[in-house]
Every structure is written in structure tokens, then in C-alpha cells.
């Protein structure tokens, strides 16, 4: 059975013991990567019995990802309001 990166929408296959692909893993803050590793127990990917701590860490990672995606969507929406053909930018933009 293939194991894919846990980043939403990422289709990259990774070894079962890995959380995700290298680019997505290193896009996480170090504190979250450390939290995942601190709660990982060797073999949990085989037994399919991660600890409650690992599940909590994984939820914190997904919450962080969702907040990042939401903030990126907000940034994209502000950028899309930029007037075409000149340099006037929406005053709400804080770049």
C-alpha cells in the first residue's frame, strides 16, 4: 500500500515511517517537526497504532497547515485586487 505525504493535496509517495515529502516536511516549523519526532514510535506505521501524543502532534501540524493555507488565500485575494495596467495596489495590502 502506498503512503503519501500528509500535506493536503500532495501526491508524493514517501516511506511509511516518514510524515511527508522533503519540501513539505521542511516547510513545517521546527517545533512541529520536533513534536512529530518526539511522539513517533518506531513501528507505528506497521502496527497502525500511533500513540495519542503522535495523533495530537499530527493534528497540530494539520491545524498549522490549514491556517497557512487560509492566510495564503487571503494574500492571493488581496493581490488579485491589484489594478491591472498600473502600479496602484489595494490599500489593505500589507506586504
N, C-alpha and C positions, 0 to 999 in steps of 0.2 A: 504494500500500500504506500502510495506516495505521500510525503509530508511536505507541505508548502509553508513558506514564510507566513508568519502570523500577522504581518502588516495587511490591513484591509485592501483587498483587490490585487495583492501581489501573487503572482502565479509561479514564482521561482521555487523549485524543489530544493530542499535542504535536508541534510541528515536528520533523522528523528530526534536526536539529542540536542539539536540547535533550535533556538527560538525563531530565527529568521535568517534571511539573506544578509550578507555583509553590509550592503549600503543601508538597509533599514535598521539592522542591529546598531550600527554606529551612528544613526540619526537619533537614537534614543539618548536621553541624558544619562550620564554615567551612573547617577544614583539609581536609576531604574534598571540599568544593566546589572549593577551590583546586587540589587534586590532580587532579580531573577536568579542570578547565580547563587546567592545566599540561600535560596529556598529550593533550588533544584536538587533532587536526589537521584544519583546515578541509577539508571534502570527504570525510572518512572515512565519513560516513553515506551517501554516494553510491557510493563505491567498495567499501564493506563491508569495508574493510581497516584497522581501528583498530590502532594501534601496540601493542606488547607492554606498554608503560607504561600506556596507556589501559585495556587489559584488566585489568592488575593493579590499577589505581585503581578500576575498576568492581567488582572482586572485594572490595576493601577496603570499599567502600560497602555491598555486599550483606552482608558479614560484620557490619558495624556495624548494619545494619537488623535482621538476624536476632537479634543479641544484644539489641537494643532490644525487639523483639517478645517474645523469651523473658522478659526481665525484666518487661515489662508483663503477660505471662500470669501470672507469679509474683505480682505485685502484685494482679491481679484475683482469683487464687485465695485470697490472704490476706484480701482484702476480702469475698469471698463467705462466709468462715467467721465473719464478724461475726454475733453473735447478733441475731436479729430481735426487735423489741419493746422492747429496752433499749439501753443505751449500752456494754455490755460488748464489748470488742474483743479479738480473739485476741492474746495477749501476744507472739507472734512478729512482729507487725506493727511496722514501723519507719517511721512516716510523718514 
